[in-house]
Amino acid sequence: MVNLAILISGKGSNMGAILDAITSKQILEVDKVLVISNKKESIGLQVAKDRYRISTESITKDKKLSTNDFDKKIIHILKSYDIHPSNGLICLAGFMQILGSYIVDMYKHVILNIHPSLLPSFKGLHAQKQAVDAGVKISGCTVHFVENAVDTGPIILQKCVPVFDTDTEYTLSQRILIEEHKIYKEAINLFINKKLKIESNRVIIK
Ligand code: GRF
């Protein structure tokens, strides 16, 4: 059993896919679920409350707050919901606030992220636009363990998505998102079922 925290900032479609998978028992062995947003007004936060009726928290990082202190605030919330490194899983799902080394080290290899490109290509913001602009023929999405640099860490799953000549950032994003929803729940199941073994920078699926 794991206690799951999903961290969001926006519309939360990945969050919704994960929560649907839990509801429909495609993901088992999840005990408590918490959604944290760094934006009080995020649509995803409202959806988590209204549609899924699960616990939510919001925490904003104002400029005066150091990354370390922001991390500590998140850890405080996680612990208050019994989400610890030993029994927890933290899924970043469009969480637009960079976590610091304090929380990343404490919850080492317990934090997953989804990114809309085939990492290590096109890290950071607007990954789909970067792919369109670069003229690549294939892009996709990646679920990886979070380490101490943006969009880095051992890769768990990737899915390819073709880039068409007519694609815009929007159309490519939409097609990638469909695959994101599939591989995120697959990666979560692998994590929960202890099928992931990290060897150096490589994730071996047992
Ligand atoms: C997704 O494309 C995810 O890969 C990226 O941010 C987007 C979040 O979308 N990190 P949503 O809020 O899950 O719909």
Boltz pocket constraint, residues with backbone or C-beta under 6 A from the ligand:
constraints:
  - pocket:
      binder: B
      contacts: [[A, 8], [A, 9], [A, 10], [A, 11], [A, 12], [A, 13], [A, 14], [A, 15], [A, 44], [A, 93], [A, 94], [A, 95], [A, 114], [A, 115], [A, 116], [A, 177], [A, 180]]
      max_distance: 6.0
